[in-house]
Amino acid sequence: MTSARPSGGDVASVTRALAVLECFEESEELGVTEVAHRIGTAKSTAARLLATLRRAGLVEQEAESGRYVLGLRLYEWGQLTAERQALRAVARPILRDLSAEVGLTVALVFPTERGVVHVDRAEPRGAVDFWTRRGSTFSHHGAGGIVIAASRHDQPHRGTGRGGDDLATRIARARDDGYALEFGQVINGTASLATPVRRLLTTEAAVALIGPEQSFRSRPTVGRLAALGRHAARALETRGHGQRAEREGGAGGPAPHELR
């Protein structure tokens, strides 16, 4: 979970780019000169910043006027953020009930370009917080990343697991089993079992059960945990689809499933 520290110049460039985007809070479209005036920089600098933002899809340039407007990618990010925030509220009681039933930490994870991010979690009473926090990003090689790759039919990344299986084999196994089970891929001494949440608010996710490795050694126990994980995932899908229908002005989805 480490990354290179940005230089002072990088931070300044990001700050100026954000200042450019903030200019559009008061105006729907702006020219280069107006942007330069508002952020207090040279016109050539403003032009470079706008060109960079345009390549990233964050602003668009009108063909006729040459003026700039906010890009659709910002709208897409806003929609994604709103959906994930809403999902946390929907997921919390499901995660909490499952955690209480199995005595393990249960997390809701989403894919990112750098790995999978744990957007929410629930822990059993008295659990020691030894492994992660909300917002933590982990490798694609953990159970959450494997099961998301399997459900999305992603092209496998290179790499091997602790047991020697290559990543493609582990993804294929998860696709066949309907869940992924990984030992020590994220933190030594811990294991995780993840089940996919499909088409949830247009975003695929996973429910991950995490705990000591010995909690996942028994085949009957793994079968039970996988079944409970699938049940929680289906409940999230049902509630998520109903919530989306309400936002779009349609009727709500079917009655949500309960863990118990």
CORLIN-V532319 format. One record per pair of residues at least 4 apart in sequence whose C-alpha atoms are under 7 Angstrom apart, sorted by the first residue. I is the first residue (numbers start at 0). J is the second residue. D is the distance in Angstrom with one decimal. If there is no record, write none. Layout:
# CORLIN-V532319
((I;J;D) (I;J;D))
This chain:
# CORLIN-V532319
((0;136;6.5) (0;137;6.5) (5;9;5.9) (5;10;6.5) (6;10;6.4) (7;11;6.2) (8;12;6.2) (9;13;6.3) (10;14;6.1) (11;15;6.2) (12;16;6.2) (13;17;6.2) (14;18;6.2) (15;19;6.3) (16;20;6.5) (16;48;6.1) (17;21;6.2) (18;22;6.5) (18;38;6.5) (19;34;6.6) (19;38;6.8) (22;34;6.9) (22;37;7.0) (23;27;5.8) (23;28;6.8) (27;68;6.1) (28;66;6.2) (28;67;5.3) (28;68;4.7) (29;33;6.1) (29;34;6.6) (29;66;5.4) (29;67;5.3) (29;68;6.8) (30;34;6.4) (30;66;4.6) (30;67;6.1) (31;35;6.2) (31;42;6.5) (31;45;6.2) (31;46;5.9) (32;36;6.2) (32;42;5.9) (33;37;6.2) (34;38;6.2) (34;45;6.4) (35;39;5.7) (35;40;5.1) (35;41;5.8) (35;42;5.2) (35;45;5.2) (36;40;6.6) (40;44;6.5) (40;45;6.7) (41;45;6.4) (42;46;6.1) (43;47;6.3) (44;48;6.3) (45;49;6.1) (46;50;6.1) (47;51;6.2) (48;52;6.2) (49;53;6.0) (50;54;6.3) (51;55;6.5) (52;56;6.3) (52;57;5.2) (52;58;5.7) (53;57;5.7) (53;58;4.8) (53;59;5.6) (56;70;5.6) (56;72;5.6) (57;69;6.1) (57;70;4.5) (57;71;6.9) (57;72;5.7) (57;73;5.8) (58;67;6.4) (58;68;5.6) (58;69;4.3) (58;70;4.0) (59;67;5.6) (59;68;5.4) (59;69;6.0) (59;70;5.1) (60;65;5.7) (60;66;5.6) (60;67;4.4) (60;68;6.4) (61;65;5.0) (61;66;5.5) (61;67;6.1) (71;75;6.3) (72;76;6.2) (73;77;6.1) (74;78;6.2) (75;79;6.2) (76;80;6.1) (77;81;6.1) (78;82;6.1) (79;83;6.2) (80;84;6.1) (81;85;6.1) (82;86;6.0) (82;200;6.4) (83;87;6.3) (85;89;6.6) (86;90;5.9) (86;239;7.0) (87;91;5.9) (87;119;6.4) (90;94;6.1) (90;235;6.4) (91;95;6.1) (92;96;6.0) (93;97;6.2) (93;231;6.5) (94;98;6.0) (94;105;5.9) (94;106;7.0) (94;120;6.6) (94;121;5.6) (95;99;6.2) (95;121;5.1) (96;100;6.2) (97;101;6.2) (98;102;5.5) (98;103;5.3) (98;104;5.8) (98;105;5.6) (98;121;6.2) (98;122;5.8) (98;123;5.5) (99;123;5.2) (102;123;5.3) (103;122;6.4) (103;123;6.0) (103;208;6.3) (103;209;6.0) (103;210;5.6) (104;120;7.0) (104;121;5.8) (104;122;4.4) (104;123;6.4) (104;208;5.8) (104;209;5.1) (104;210;6.3) (105;120;5.5) (105;121;5.3) (105;122;6.5) (105;206;7.0) (105;207;5.6) (105;208;4.6) (105;209;6.2) (106;117;6.3) (106;119;5.7) (106;120;4.0) (106;121;6.5) (106;206;5.8) (106;207;5.1) (106;208;6.5) (107;117;5.8) (107;118;5.9) (107;119;5.4) (107;120;6.1) (107;205;5.9) (107;206;4.9) (107;207;6.4) (108;115;6.2) (108;116;5.4) (108;117;4.4) (108;118;5.9) (108;143;6.6) (108;204;5.6) (108;205;5.3) (108;206;6.5) (109;115;5.4) (109;116;5.4) (109;117;6.6) (109;203;6.9) (109;204;4.7) (109;205;6.7) (110;114;6.1) (110;115;4.4) (110;116;6.4) (110;144;6.9) (110;204;6.8) (111;115;5.5) (111;116;6.9) (114;136;6.1) (114;137;5.3) (114;138;4.6) (114;139;4.7) (114;144;6.9) (115;136;5.4) (115;137;5.3) (115;138;6.4) (115;139;6.2) (115;143;7.0) (115;144;6.0) (116;134;5.8) (116;135;5.6) (116;136;4.2) (116;137;6.4) (117;133;5.6) (117;134;5.3) (117;135;5.6) (117;136;6.5) (118;133;5.5) (118;134;5.3) (119;133;5.5) (120;133;6.9) (122;126;6.3) (131;135;6.4) (137;185;6.9) (139;144;4.2) (139;145;6.3) (140;144;5.9) (140;145;6.0) (140;184;6.4) (141;145;6.2) (141;181;6.2) (141;184;5.3) (141;185;6.0) (142;146;6.1) (142;179;5.1) (142;180;5.6) (142;181;5.4) (142;191;5.8) (142;192;5.8) (142;193;5.4) (143;147;6.2) (143;193;5.3) (143;205;5.9) (143;207;6.1) (144;148;6.1) (145;149;6.2) (145;170;5.6) (145;179;6.4) (146;150;6.1) (146;170;6.8) (146;173;5.9) (146;178;6.1) (146;179;5.5) (146;193;6.4) (146;194;6.4) (146;195;6.0) (147;151;6.1) (147;195;6.1) (147;204;6.5) (147;205;6.6) (148;152;5.8) (148;153;4.9) (148;170;6.7) (149;153;6.5) (149;170;5.2) (149;171;6.7) (149;173;6.2) (149;174;5.1) (150;174;6.5) (150;195;6.6) (155;166;6.4) (155;167;5.2) (156;166;6.4) (157;166;6.1) (158;165;5.7) (158;166;5.5) (159;163;5.6) (159;164;5.4) (159;165;4.1) (159;166;5.5) (160;164;5.4) (160;165;6.1) (160;166;6.8) (161;184;6.9) (164;168;6.3) (164;169;6.6) (165;169;6.5) (166;170;6.1) (167;171;6.2) (168;172;6.1) (169;173;6.2) (170;174;6.2) (171;175;6.3) (172;176;6.0) (173;177;5.6) (173;178;5.1) (173;179;4.8) (177;194;6.7) (178;192;6.9) (178;193;5.6) (178;194;4.7) (178;225;6.7) (179;192;5.5) (179;193;5.3) (179;194;6.7) (180;191;5.8) (180;192;4.4) (180;193;6.7) (181;190;5.6) (181;191;5.5) (181;192;6.6) (182;189;6.3) (182;190;4.3) (182;191;6.7) (182;212;6.6) (183;187;4.5) (183;188;5.7) (183;189;5.4) (183;190;5.7) (188;211;6.0) (188;212;5.8) (189;210;5.5) (189;211;4.5) (189;212;4.8) (190;209;5.8) (190;210;5.7) (190;211;6.0) (190;212;4.8) (191;207;6.4) (191;208;5.4) (191;209;4.4) (191;210;6.6) (192;207;5.5) (192;208;5.2) (192;209;6.7) (193;205;6.2) (193;206;5.4) (193;207;4.1) (193;208;6.2) (194;205;5.5) (194;206;5.4) (194;207;6.6) (194;228;5.8) (194;229;5.8) (194;232;6.8) (195;204;6.1) (195;205;4.4) (195;206;6.5) (195;232;6.6) (196;203;5.8) (196;204;5.0) (196;205;5.1) (196;206;7.0) (196;232;5.1) (196;236;6.4) (197;203;5.1) (197;204;6.8) (197;236;6.8) (198;202;5.6) (198;203;5.4) (199;203;5.8) (199;236;5.3) (199;239;5.6) (199;240;6.6) (200;239;5.8) (200;240;6.4) (200;243;6.3) (206;228;6.5) (206;232;6.3) (210;214;6.7) (212;216;6.9) (215;220;6.6) (215;221;5.8) (217;221;6.2) (218;222;6.2) (219;223;6.2) (220;224;6.1) (221;225;6.0) (222;226;6.2) (223;227;6.3) (224;228;6.0) (225;229;6.1) (226;230;6.2) (227;231;6.2) (228;232;6.2) (229;233;6.2) (230;234;6.3) (230;258;6.8) (231;235;6.3) (231;258;6.5) (232;236;6.2) (233;237;6.2) (234;238;6.2) (234;255;6.1) (234;256;5.1) (234;257;6.7) (235;239;5.8) (236;240;6.1) (237;241;6.3) (237;252;6.9) (237;253;6.9) (237;255;5.7) (238;242;6.1) (238;255;5.6) (239;243;6.2) (240;244;6.2) (240;252;6.1) (241;245;6.4) (241;251;4.5) (241;252;3.9) (241;253;6.9) (242;246;6.4) (242;251;6.7) (243;247;6.3) (244;248;6.2) (244;249;4.9) (244;250;6.0) (244;251;5.5) (244;252;6.8) (245;249;5.4) (245;250;6.1) (245;251;5.6))
